[in-house]
Amino acid sequence: MTVVDLPGGVVHPLPDDLRSALLAETPVTRAWCDLTPLARNEFICWVDDAKRPETRARRIRRTCEELAEGARRPCCWPGCAHRERTGRA
């Protein structure tokens, strides 16, 4: 996998704005690639769930900050409601 070929989640593809933010910092890119598909899915769903552009931008920024700090899931997120409990779409 190349750095440009960042993986998405189980249900959610990686949106372009989040992809750009993840690629901006090498440690964040590496942390993203080290996540499981389910964990990536949680971050993507959390970002996509934002209703306002300001909230989405803040969640993208927080995703990068949390990944840089070693987080494996988004803080304060109950989980993606778009997948079955088995982890499948």
C-alpha positions as CSV (number, residue, x, y, z in Angstrom):
1,M,0.0,0.0,0.0
2,T,1.3,3.4,-0.9
3,V,0.8,6.5,1.3
4,V,-1.6,7.9,-1.3
5,D,-3.6,4.7,-1.3
6,L,-5.1,5.2,2.2
7,P,-7.6,2.6,3.2
8,G,-11.2,3.4,4.1
9,G,-13.5,1.7,6.6
10,V,-15.7,-1.4,6.5
11,V,-18.9,0.5,5.4
12,H,-17.6,4.0,4.7
13,P,-15.2,5.0,2.0
14,L,-12.6,7.6,3.0
15,P,-13.8,11.1,2.1
16,D,-11.5,13.4,0.2
17,D,-11.3,16.1,2.9
18,L,-10.4,13.6,5.6
19,R,-7.9,11.9,3.2
20,S,-6.1,15.2,2.6
21,A,-5.9,15.9,6.3
22,L,-4.5,12.5,7.1
23,L,-1.9,12.8,4.4
24,A,-0.7,16.2,5.7
25,E,1.3,14.7,8.5
26,T,3.3,11.5,8.2
27,P,2.8,10.3,11.8
28,V,-1.0,10.7,11.4
29,T,-0.9,8.8,8.0
30,R,1.0,5.9,9.7
31,A,-1.4,5.8,12.6
32,W,-4.3,5.7,10.2
33,C,-2.8,2.8,8.2
34,D,-2.2,0.9,11.5
35,L,-5.9,1.0,12.5
36,T,-8.2,-1.9,11.8
37,P,-10.8,-1.4,9.1
38,L,-13.5,-1.2,11.9
39,A,-11.6,1.5,13.7
40,R,-11.1,3.5,10.5
41,N,-14.8,3.1,9.9
42,E,-15.6,4.6,13.3
43,F,-13.6,7.7,12.5
44,I,-15.0,8.1,9.0
45,C,-18.6,7.7,10.3
46,W,-18.0,10.2,13.1
47,V,-16.7,12.8,10.6
48,D,-19.5,12.1,8.1
49,D,-22.2,12.4,10.8
50,A,-21.5,16.1,11.3
51,K,-24.4,18.3,10.2
52,R,-22.5,21.6,9.8
53,P,-19.3,22.2,7.8
54,E,-17.7,23.8,10.9
55,T,-18.4,20.6,12.9
56,R,-17.0,18.4,10.2
57,A,-13.9,20.5,10.0
58,R,-13.5,20.3,13.8
59,R,-13.9,16.5,13.7
60,I,-11.4,16.1,11.0
61,R,-8.9,18.2,13.0
62,R,-9.7,16.2,16.1
63,T,-9.3,12.9,14.2
64,C,-5.7,13.9,13.3
65,E,-5.0,15.1,16.8
66,E,-6.3,11.9,18.4
67,L,-4.4,9.7,16.0
68,A,-1.2,11.6,16.7
69,E,-1.8,11.0,20.4
70,G,-2.3,7.3,19.9
71,A,-6.1,7.0,19.9
72,R,-7.6,3.9,18.3
73,R,-11.2,5.1,18.2
74,P,-12.9,8.5,18.2
75,C,-13.4,10.0,21.6
76,C,-17.0,10.2,22.9
77,W,-18.5,8.3,19.9
78,P,-21.0,5.5,20.5
79,G,-20.0,3.8,17.2
80,C,-21.2,3.5,13.7
81,A,-24.8,2.7,13.3
82,H,-24.4,1.8,9.7
83,R,-22.8,-1.6,10.2
84,E,-24.1,-4.8,11.8
85,R,-22.7,-5.9,15.1
86,T,-20.7,-8.6,13.2
87,G,-18.6,-5.8,11.6
88,R,-20.1,-6.4,8.2
89,A,-21.9,-4.0,5.9
